[in-house]
Amino acid sequence: MKKPLRVLIVDDSMDDVELMLRELRHGGYEPAFERVETASAMKMMLEKQKWDIVLADHYMPFFSAIGALTQLKLSGLDIPFIIVSGSIGEDIAVSSMKAGAHDYIMKDNLTRLVPAIERELIEVEERRKCKWAEELLRKSEASLANAQRIAHLGNWEWDIVKNELHWSDEVYRIFGFAPQSFCPTFEMFLNAVHNDDREFVEKFFHDILHERKPYHIDHRIVLPDDAVHVVYEQAEVMFDNTGRAIQMNGIVQDITERKRLEEELRLLNESLERHVAERTAALVKVNEELRIEIEERKRAEEKIKHMAFHDSLTSLPNRVLFNDRLTLSLAHAYRTTETLAVMFLDLDRFKSINDTLGHSVGDMLLHEIANRLKRCIREEDTVARFAGDEFILLLLGINEAEDVSSIARKILDAIQQPLMIRGHELYMTTSIGIAIYPNDGKDAETLLKNADTAMYHAKEQGRNNYQFYTEAMQSASFEKMIMERNLRRALDRGEFVVYYQPLVNIGTGQIVGMEALVRWRHPDRGLINPEEFLSLSENTRLIVFIDELVLYTVCVQCKAWQDAGFQPLCIAVNLSAHTFQQPNLVETVMSALQKTGLDPHFLGLEITESIAMQDIEATIHKLSKLSDLGVQIAIDDFGTGFSSLYYLKKFPVKKLKISQHFVNGIVTDQNDKVIVESVIALAQSLKFKVVAEGVETEEQLIFLKQRQCDEMQGYLFCKPLPAEEFGKIPMQDKQLCGLW
Ligand SMILES: Nc1nc2c(ncn2[C@@H]2O[C@H](COP(=O)(O)O[C@H]3[C@@H](O)[C@H](n4cnc5c(=O)[nH]c(N)nc54)O[C@@H]3COP(=O)(O)O)[C@@H](O)[C@H]2O)c(=O)[nH]1
């Protein structure tokens, strides 16, 4: 089987070509050939197809072997080129070989042709393989360099024996130099290491060389432009048979950016952790604050709840809680037909302890008494502090009166035991009143009232004893005594309060003054009007204390309103007969004015016509003194008494107040109408201001307006109000809507 061979023959003689072909066939080849004899034809043939060999004559009329060789070089192809010539000198042959011809064969000795071709074919193949390998290597090096460039990673080799160091291009770049711009040395490398890192870098190199430790390290380098970068280095050492280090290979990677990002990340993490820690701490704090707040609120709520139902001094249940328990117990007793007892207990002469030893000793004493009382009763019973030195007890499941007596005796005995308070040895006694359900009352109010009555009786019996309530205690005189005691108690406890009712100018509708009216704010019964307690307080002369209390309260309030910027108004205080007759009345009034700093012109005093007419000379004398102070005097309930007009003129009076009994009937009762008209006319002629009391209807108002009555007072305009409510109404709003 012949070997195919593509032959480009550069020759002008076809005969010579035939000879060569014959030789080739003879040598085992099947040649496919083209013959050219010009440069352009050769160029075209080289471009047209691939050739295994070029055989060229040395000299032709239009071409030559040197020209063909040049043409082949220009094509860039590596094809064996053999000169086959009839006549070629030694020198030409040498110069042709130098120019690139691979061999030369004499035409007259073609036997060398086939061996030369075979040899050249082998060599060209070798050359091609070599070139291909070189190309591969070049590509691989290029891609490695590219990879190193991308990764900022270079490699180096250090021949320790020769102290020759080789850096890859990227190492140069990492150290801030142009690739391969100088031959690096280990010393140069160390020089580039940051001063502060050099010692440990050297130590690492020492360790890896002498202790065979694996070497990888981060350190800083300083670039020619003084920029500081961080590099990661990893290396390994090769040792010879004797254990001597001969070569070190390593990589160096610029990790500046990574380090920067790591640092940034670390700082971010740190800040995040700090933030989280702060937030957590803040949350913990808020939670803690919230927990404390909730606990405090709970405690406060419990305290408020406790305070609402307990006495702050003794921590015993107060009267509200007692009433509640009593009401529930009564309901239960009603269903079960059980008996229960209410004990009312008042310490004897406690006031004198307070007055002589002071309130703090009094308080400690009450505290101790409360403890003693608690020890005298059973778990299911209740002891409460009623007020001041009064205690109430609820005793359940009573079988017979003797049960209660025995507890009462126990209490009397317990209270009698001496007490040591602040170095004072005190001996106390108590008076106890007892009311039994259902005999002495079926509801809480009655039972309490009757136990109180019985207690009063115990006091009457000489104190330090107990009394059961009896029907006999219901007598009128006893009731009166109780009421009197209650009034005194109310005074002591400050249960009297002052309400204010405006006086209005009938012409303008403007408030021009006020009248002070006392009310009893009873702890159980609520607000009580004077009708219920006035006559008794007059009979017992307690009215004097009440009037003085009202007088002082009015001075304080009037001044406070003025200080708060309200329009200054005169406030009138009612004086009872007893109060008016007090020899020191003028001094009392002066003292109230002085103590409160109220201008006397803003204080009014009202006495009834009948009081004024009792001892006319004394009245004139006293009223003059009061009037001289600047106080405004008015005659109250005018028309109900028998005034002597002669004396009336002599009174230093500014106002007559027409009793509401007449005002009430002015549009319905002819007599009332005439009386009111007469009083108005009388006041006008005496140059007194005249005030109509108890005006409730518009008809009454119109009537009074037509008669030119100066002022009015009554529910039509405003009911008496407590100071806090009266103060809330702005003055301009106090003009009665629609009436003026
Ligand atoms: N010594 C003292 N006496 C006082 C004192 N406070 C009041 N009193 C006298 O008690 C009597 C009853 O007074 P009160 O229940 O306060 O009634 C007064 C007004 O509330 C009531 N009034 C006012 N307007 C009307 C109305 O339109 N209709 C209506 N039915 N009643 C009305 O009138 C009473 C006014 O009393 P007065 O002007 O004093 O006459 C009474 O006699 C009071 O004086 C006090 O502190 N000390």
The ligand as an SDF file (V2000), in Angstrom:
LIG
                    3D

 47 52  0  0  0  0  0  0  0  0999 V2000
  -78.0530   80.9430  112.1900 N   0  0  0  0  0  0  0  0  0  0  0  0
  -77.9040   80.4090  111.0070 C   0  0  0  0  0  0  0  0  0  0  0  0
  -78.9640   80.1200  110.2810 N   0  0  0  0  0  0  0  0  0  0  0  0
  -78.8120   79.5730  109.0520 C   0  0  0  0  0  0  0  0  0  0  0  0
  -77.5790   79.3050  108.5490 C   0  0  0  0  0  0  0  0  0  0  0  0
  -77.7420   78.7650  107.2960 N   0  0  0  0  0  0  0  0  0  0  0  0
  -79.0520   78.7420  107.0850 C   0  0  0  0  0  0  0  0  0  0  0  0
  -79.6970   79.2150  108.1240 N   0  0  0  0  0  0  0  0  0  0  0  0
  -81.0850   79.3750  108.2750 C   0  0  0  0  0  0  0  0  0  0  0  0
  -81.7130   78.1610  108.1530 O   0  0  0  0  0  0  0  0  0  0  0  0
  -82.9630   78.3320  107.5480 C   0  0  0  0  0  0  0  0  0  0  0  0
  -83.1200   77.4070  106.4250 C   0  0  0  0  0  0  0  0  0  0  0  0
  -82.0870   77.6580  105.5640 O   0  0  0  0  0  0  0  0  0  0  0  0
  -81.9050   76.8130  104.2640 P   0  0  0  0  0  0  0  0  0  0  0  0
  -82.4630   75.4620  104.4160 O   0  0  0  0  0  0  0  0  0  0  0  0
  -80.4770   76.9870  103.8450 O   0  0  0  0  0  0  0  0  0  0  0  0
  -82.8020   77.5440  103.2390 O   0  0  0  0  0  0  0  0  0  0  0  0
  -82.4000   78.7370  102.6600 C   0  0  0  0  0  0  0  0  0  0  0  0
  -82.4060   78.5800  101.2020 C   0  0  0  0  0  0  0  0  0  0  0  0
  -81.8920   77.3730  100.7710 O   0  0  0  0  0  0  0  0  0  0  0  0
  -83.8600   78.6920  100.9170 C   0  0  0  0  0  0  0  0  0  0  0  0
  -84.1570   79.1540   99.5880 N   0  0  0  0  0  0  0  0  0  0  0  0
  -83.4860   80.0160   98.8250 C   0  0  0  0  0  0  0  0  0  0  0  0
  -84.1180   80.1800   97.6450 N   0  0  0  0  0  0  0  0  0  0  0  0
  -85.2390   79.4370   97.7180 C   0  0  0  0  0  0  0  0  0  0  0  0
  -86.2960   79.2070   96.8120 C   0  0  0  0  0  0  0  0  0  0  0  0
  -86.3600   79.7100   95.7280 O   0  0  0  0  0  0  0  0  0  0  0  0
  -87.2970   78.3640   97.2450 N   0  0  0  0  0  0  0  0  0  0  0  0
  -87.2390   77.7640   98.4900 C   0  0  0  0  0  0  0  0  0  0  0  0
  -88.2660   76.9720   98.8430 N   0  0  0  0  0  0  0  0  0  0  0  0
  -86.2610   77.9830   99.3470 N   0  0  0  0  0  0  0  0  0  0  0  0
  -85.2650   78.7890   98.9500 C   0  0  0  0  0  0  0  0  0  0  0  0
  -84.2880   79.6950  101.7700 O   0  0  0  0  0  0  0  0  0  0  0  0
  -83.4580   79.7560  102.8720 C   0  0  0  0  0  0  0  0  0  0  0  0
  -82.9120   81.1550  102.9190 C   0  0  0  0  0  0  0  0  0  0  0  0
  -82.8100   81.5460  104.2460 O   0  0  0  0  0  0  0  0  0  0  0  0
  -82.7110   83.0590  104.7020 P   0  0  0  0  0  0  0  0  0  0  0  0
  -82.3230   83.8500  103.5490 O   0  0  0  0  0  0  0  0  0  0  0  0
  -81.6100   83.0170  105.7260 O   0  0  0  0  0  0  0  0  0  0  0  0
  -83.9950   83.4110  105.2760 O   0  0  0  0  0  0  0  0  0  0  0  0
  -83.0350   79.7430  107.0940 C   0  0  0  0  0  0  0  0  0  0  0  0
  -83.8170   80.5150  108.0200 O   0  0  0  0  0  0  0  0  0  0  0  0
  -81.6340   80.2150  107.1880 C   0  0  0  0  0  0  0  0  0  0  0  0
  -81.5360   81.5840  107.5370 O   0  0  0  0  0  0  0  0  0  0  0  0
  -76.4460   79.5990  109.3090 C   0  0  0  0  0  0  0  0  0  0  0  0
  -75.3070   79.4050  108.9210 O   0  0  0  0  0  0  0  0  0  0  0  0
  -76.6620   80.1590  110.5470 N   0  0  0  0  0  0  0  0  0  0  0  0
  1  2  1  0
  2  3  2  0
  2 47  1  0
  3  4  1  0
  4  5  2  0
  4  8  1  0
  5  6  1  0
  5 45  1  0
  6  7  2  0
  7  8  1  0
  8  9  1  0
  9 10  1  0
  9 43  1  0
 10 11  1  0
 11 12  1  0
 11 41  1  0
 12 13  1  0
 13 14  1  0
 14 15  2  0
 14 16  1  0
 14 17  1  0
 17 18  1  0
 18 19  1  0
 18 34  1  0
 19 20  1  0
 19 21  1  0
 21 22  1  0
 21 33  1  0
 22 23  1  0
 22 32  1  0
 23 24  2  0
 24 25  1  0
 25 26  1  0
 25 32  2  0
 26 27  2  0
 26 28  1  0
 28 29  1  0
 29 30  1  0
 29 31  2  0
 31 32  1  0
 33 34  1  0
 34 35  1  0
 35 36  1  0
 36 37  1  0
 37 38  2  0
 37 39  1  0
 37 40  1  0
 41 42  1  0
 41 43  1  0
 43 44  1  0
 45 46  2  0
 45 47  1  0
M  END
$$$$
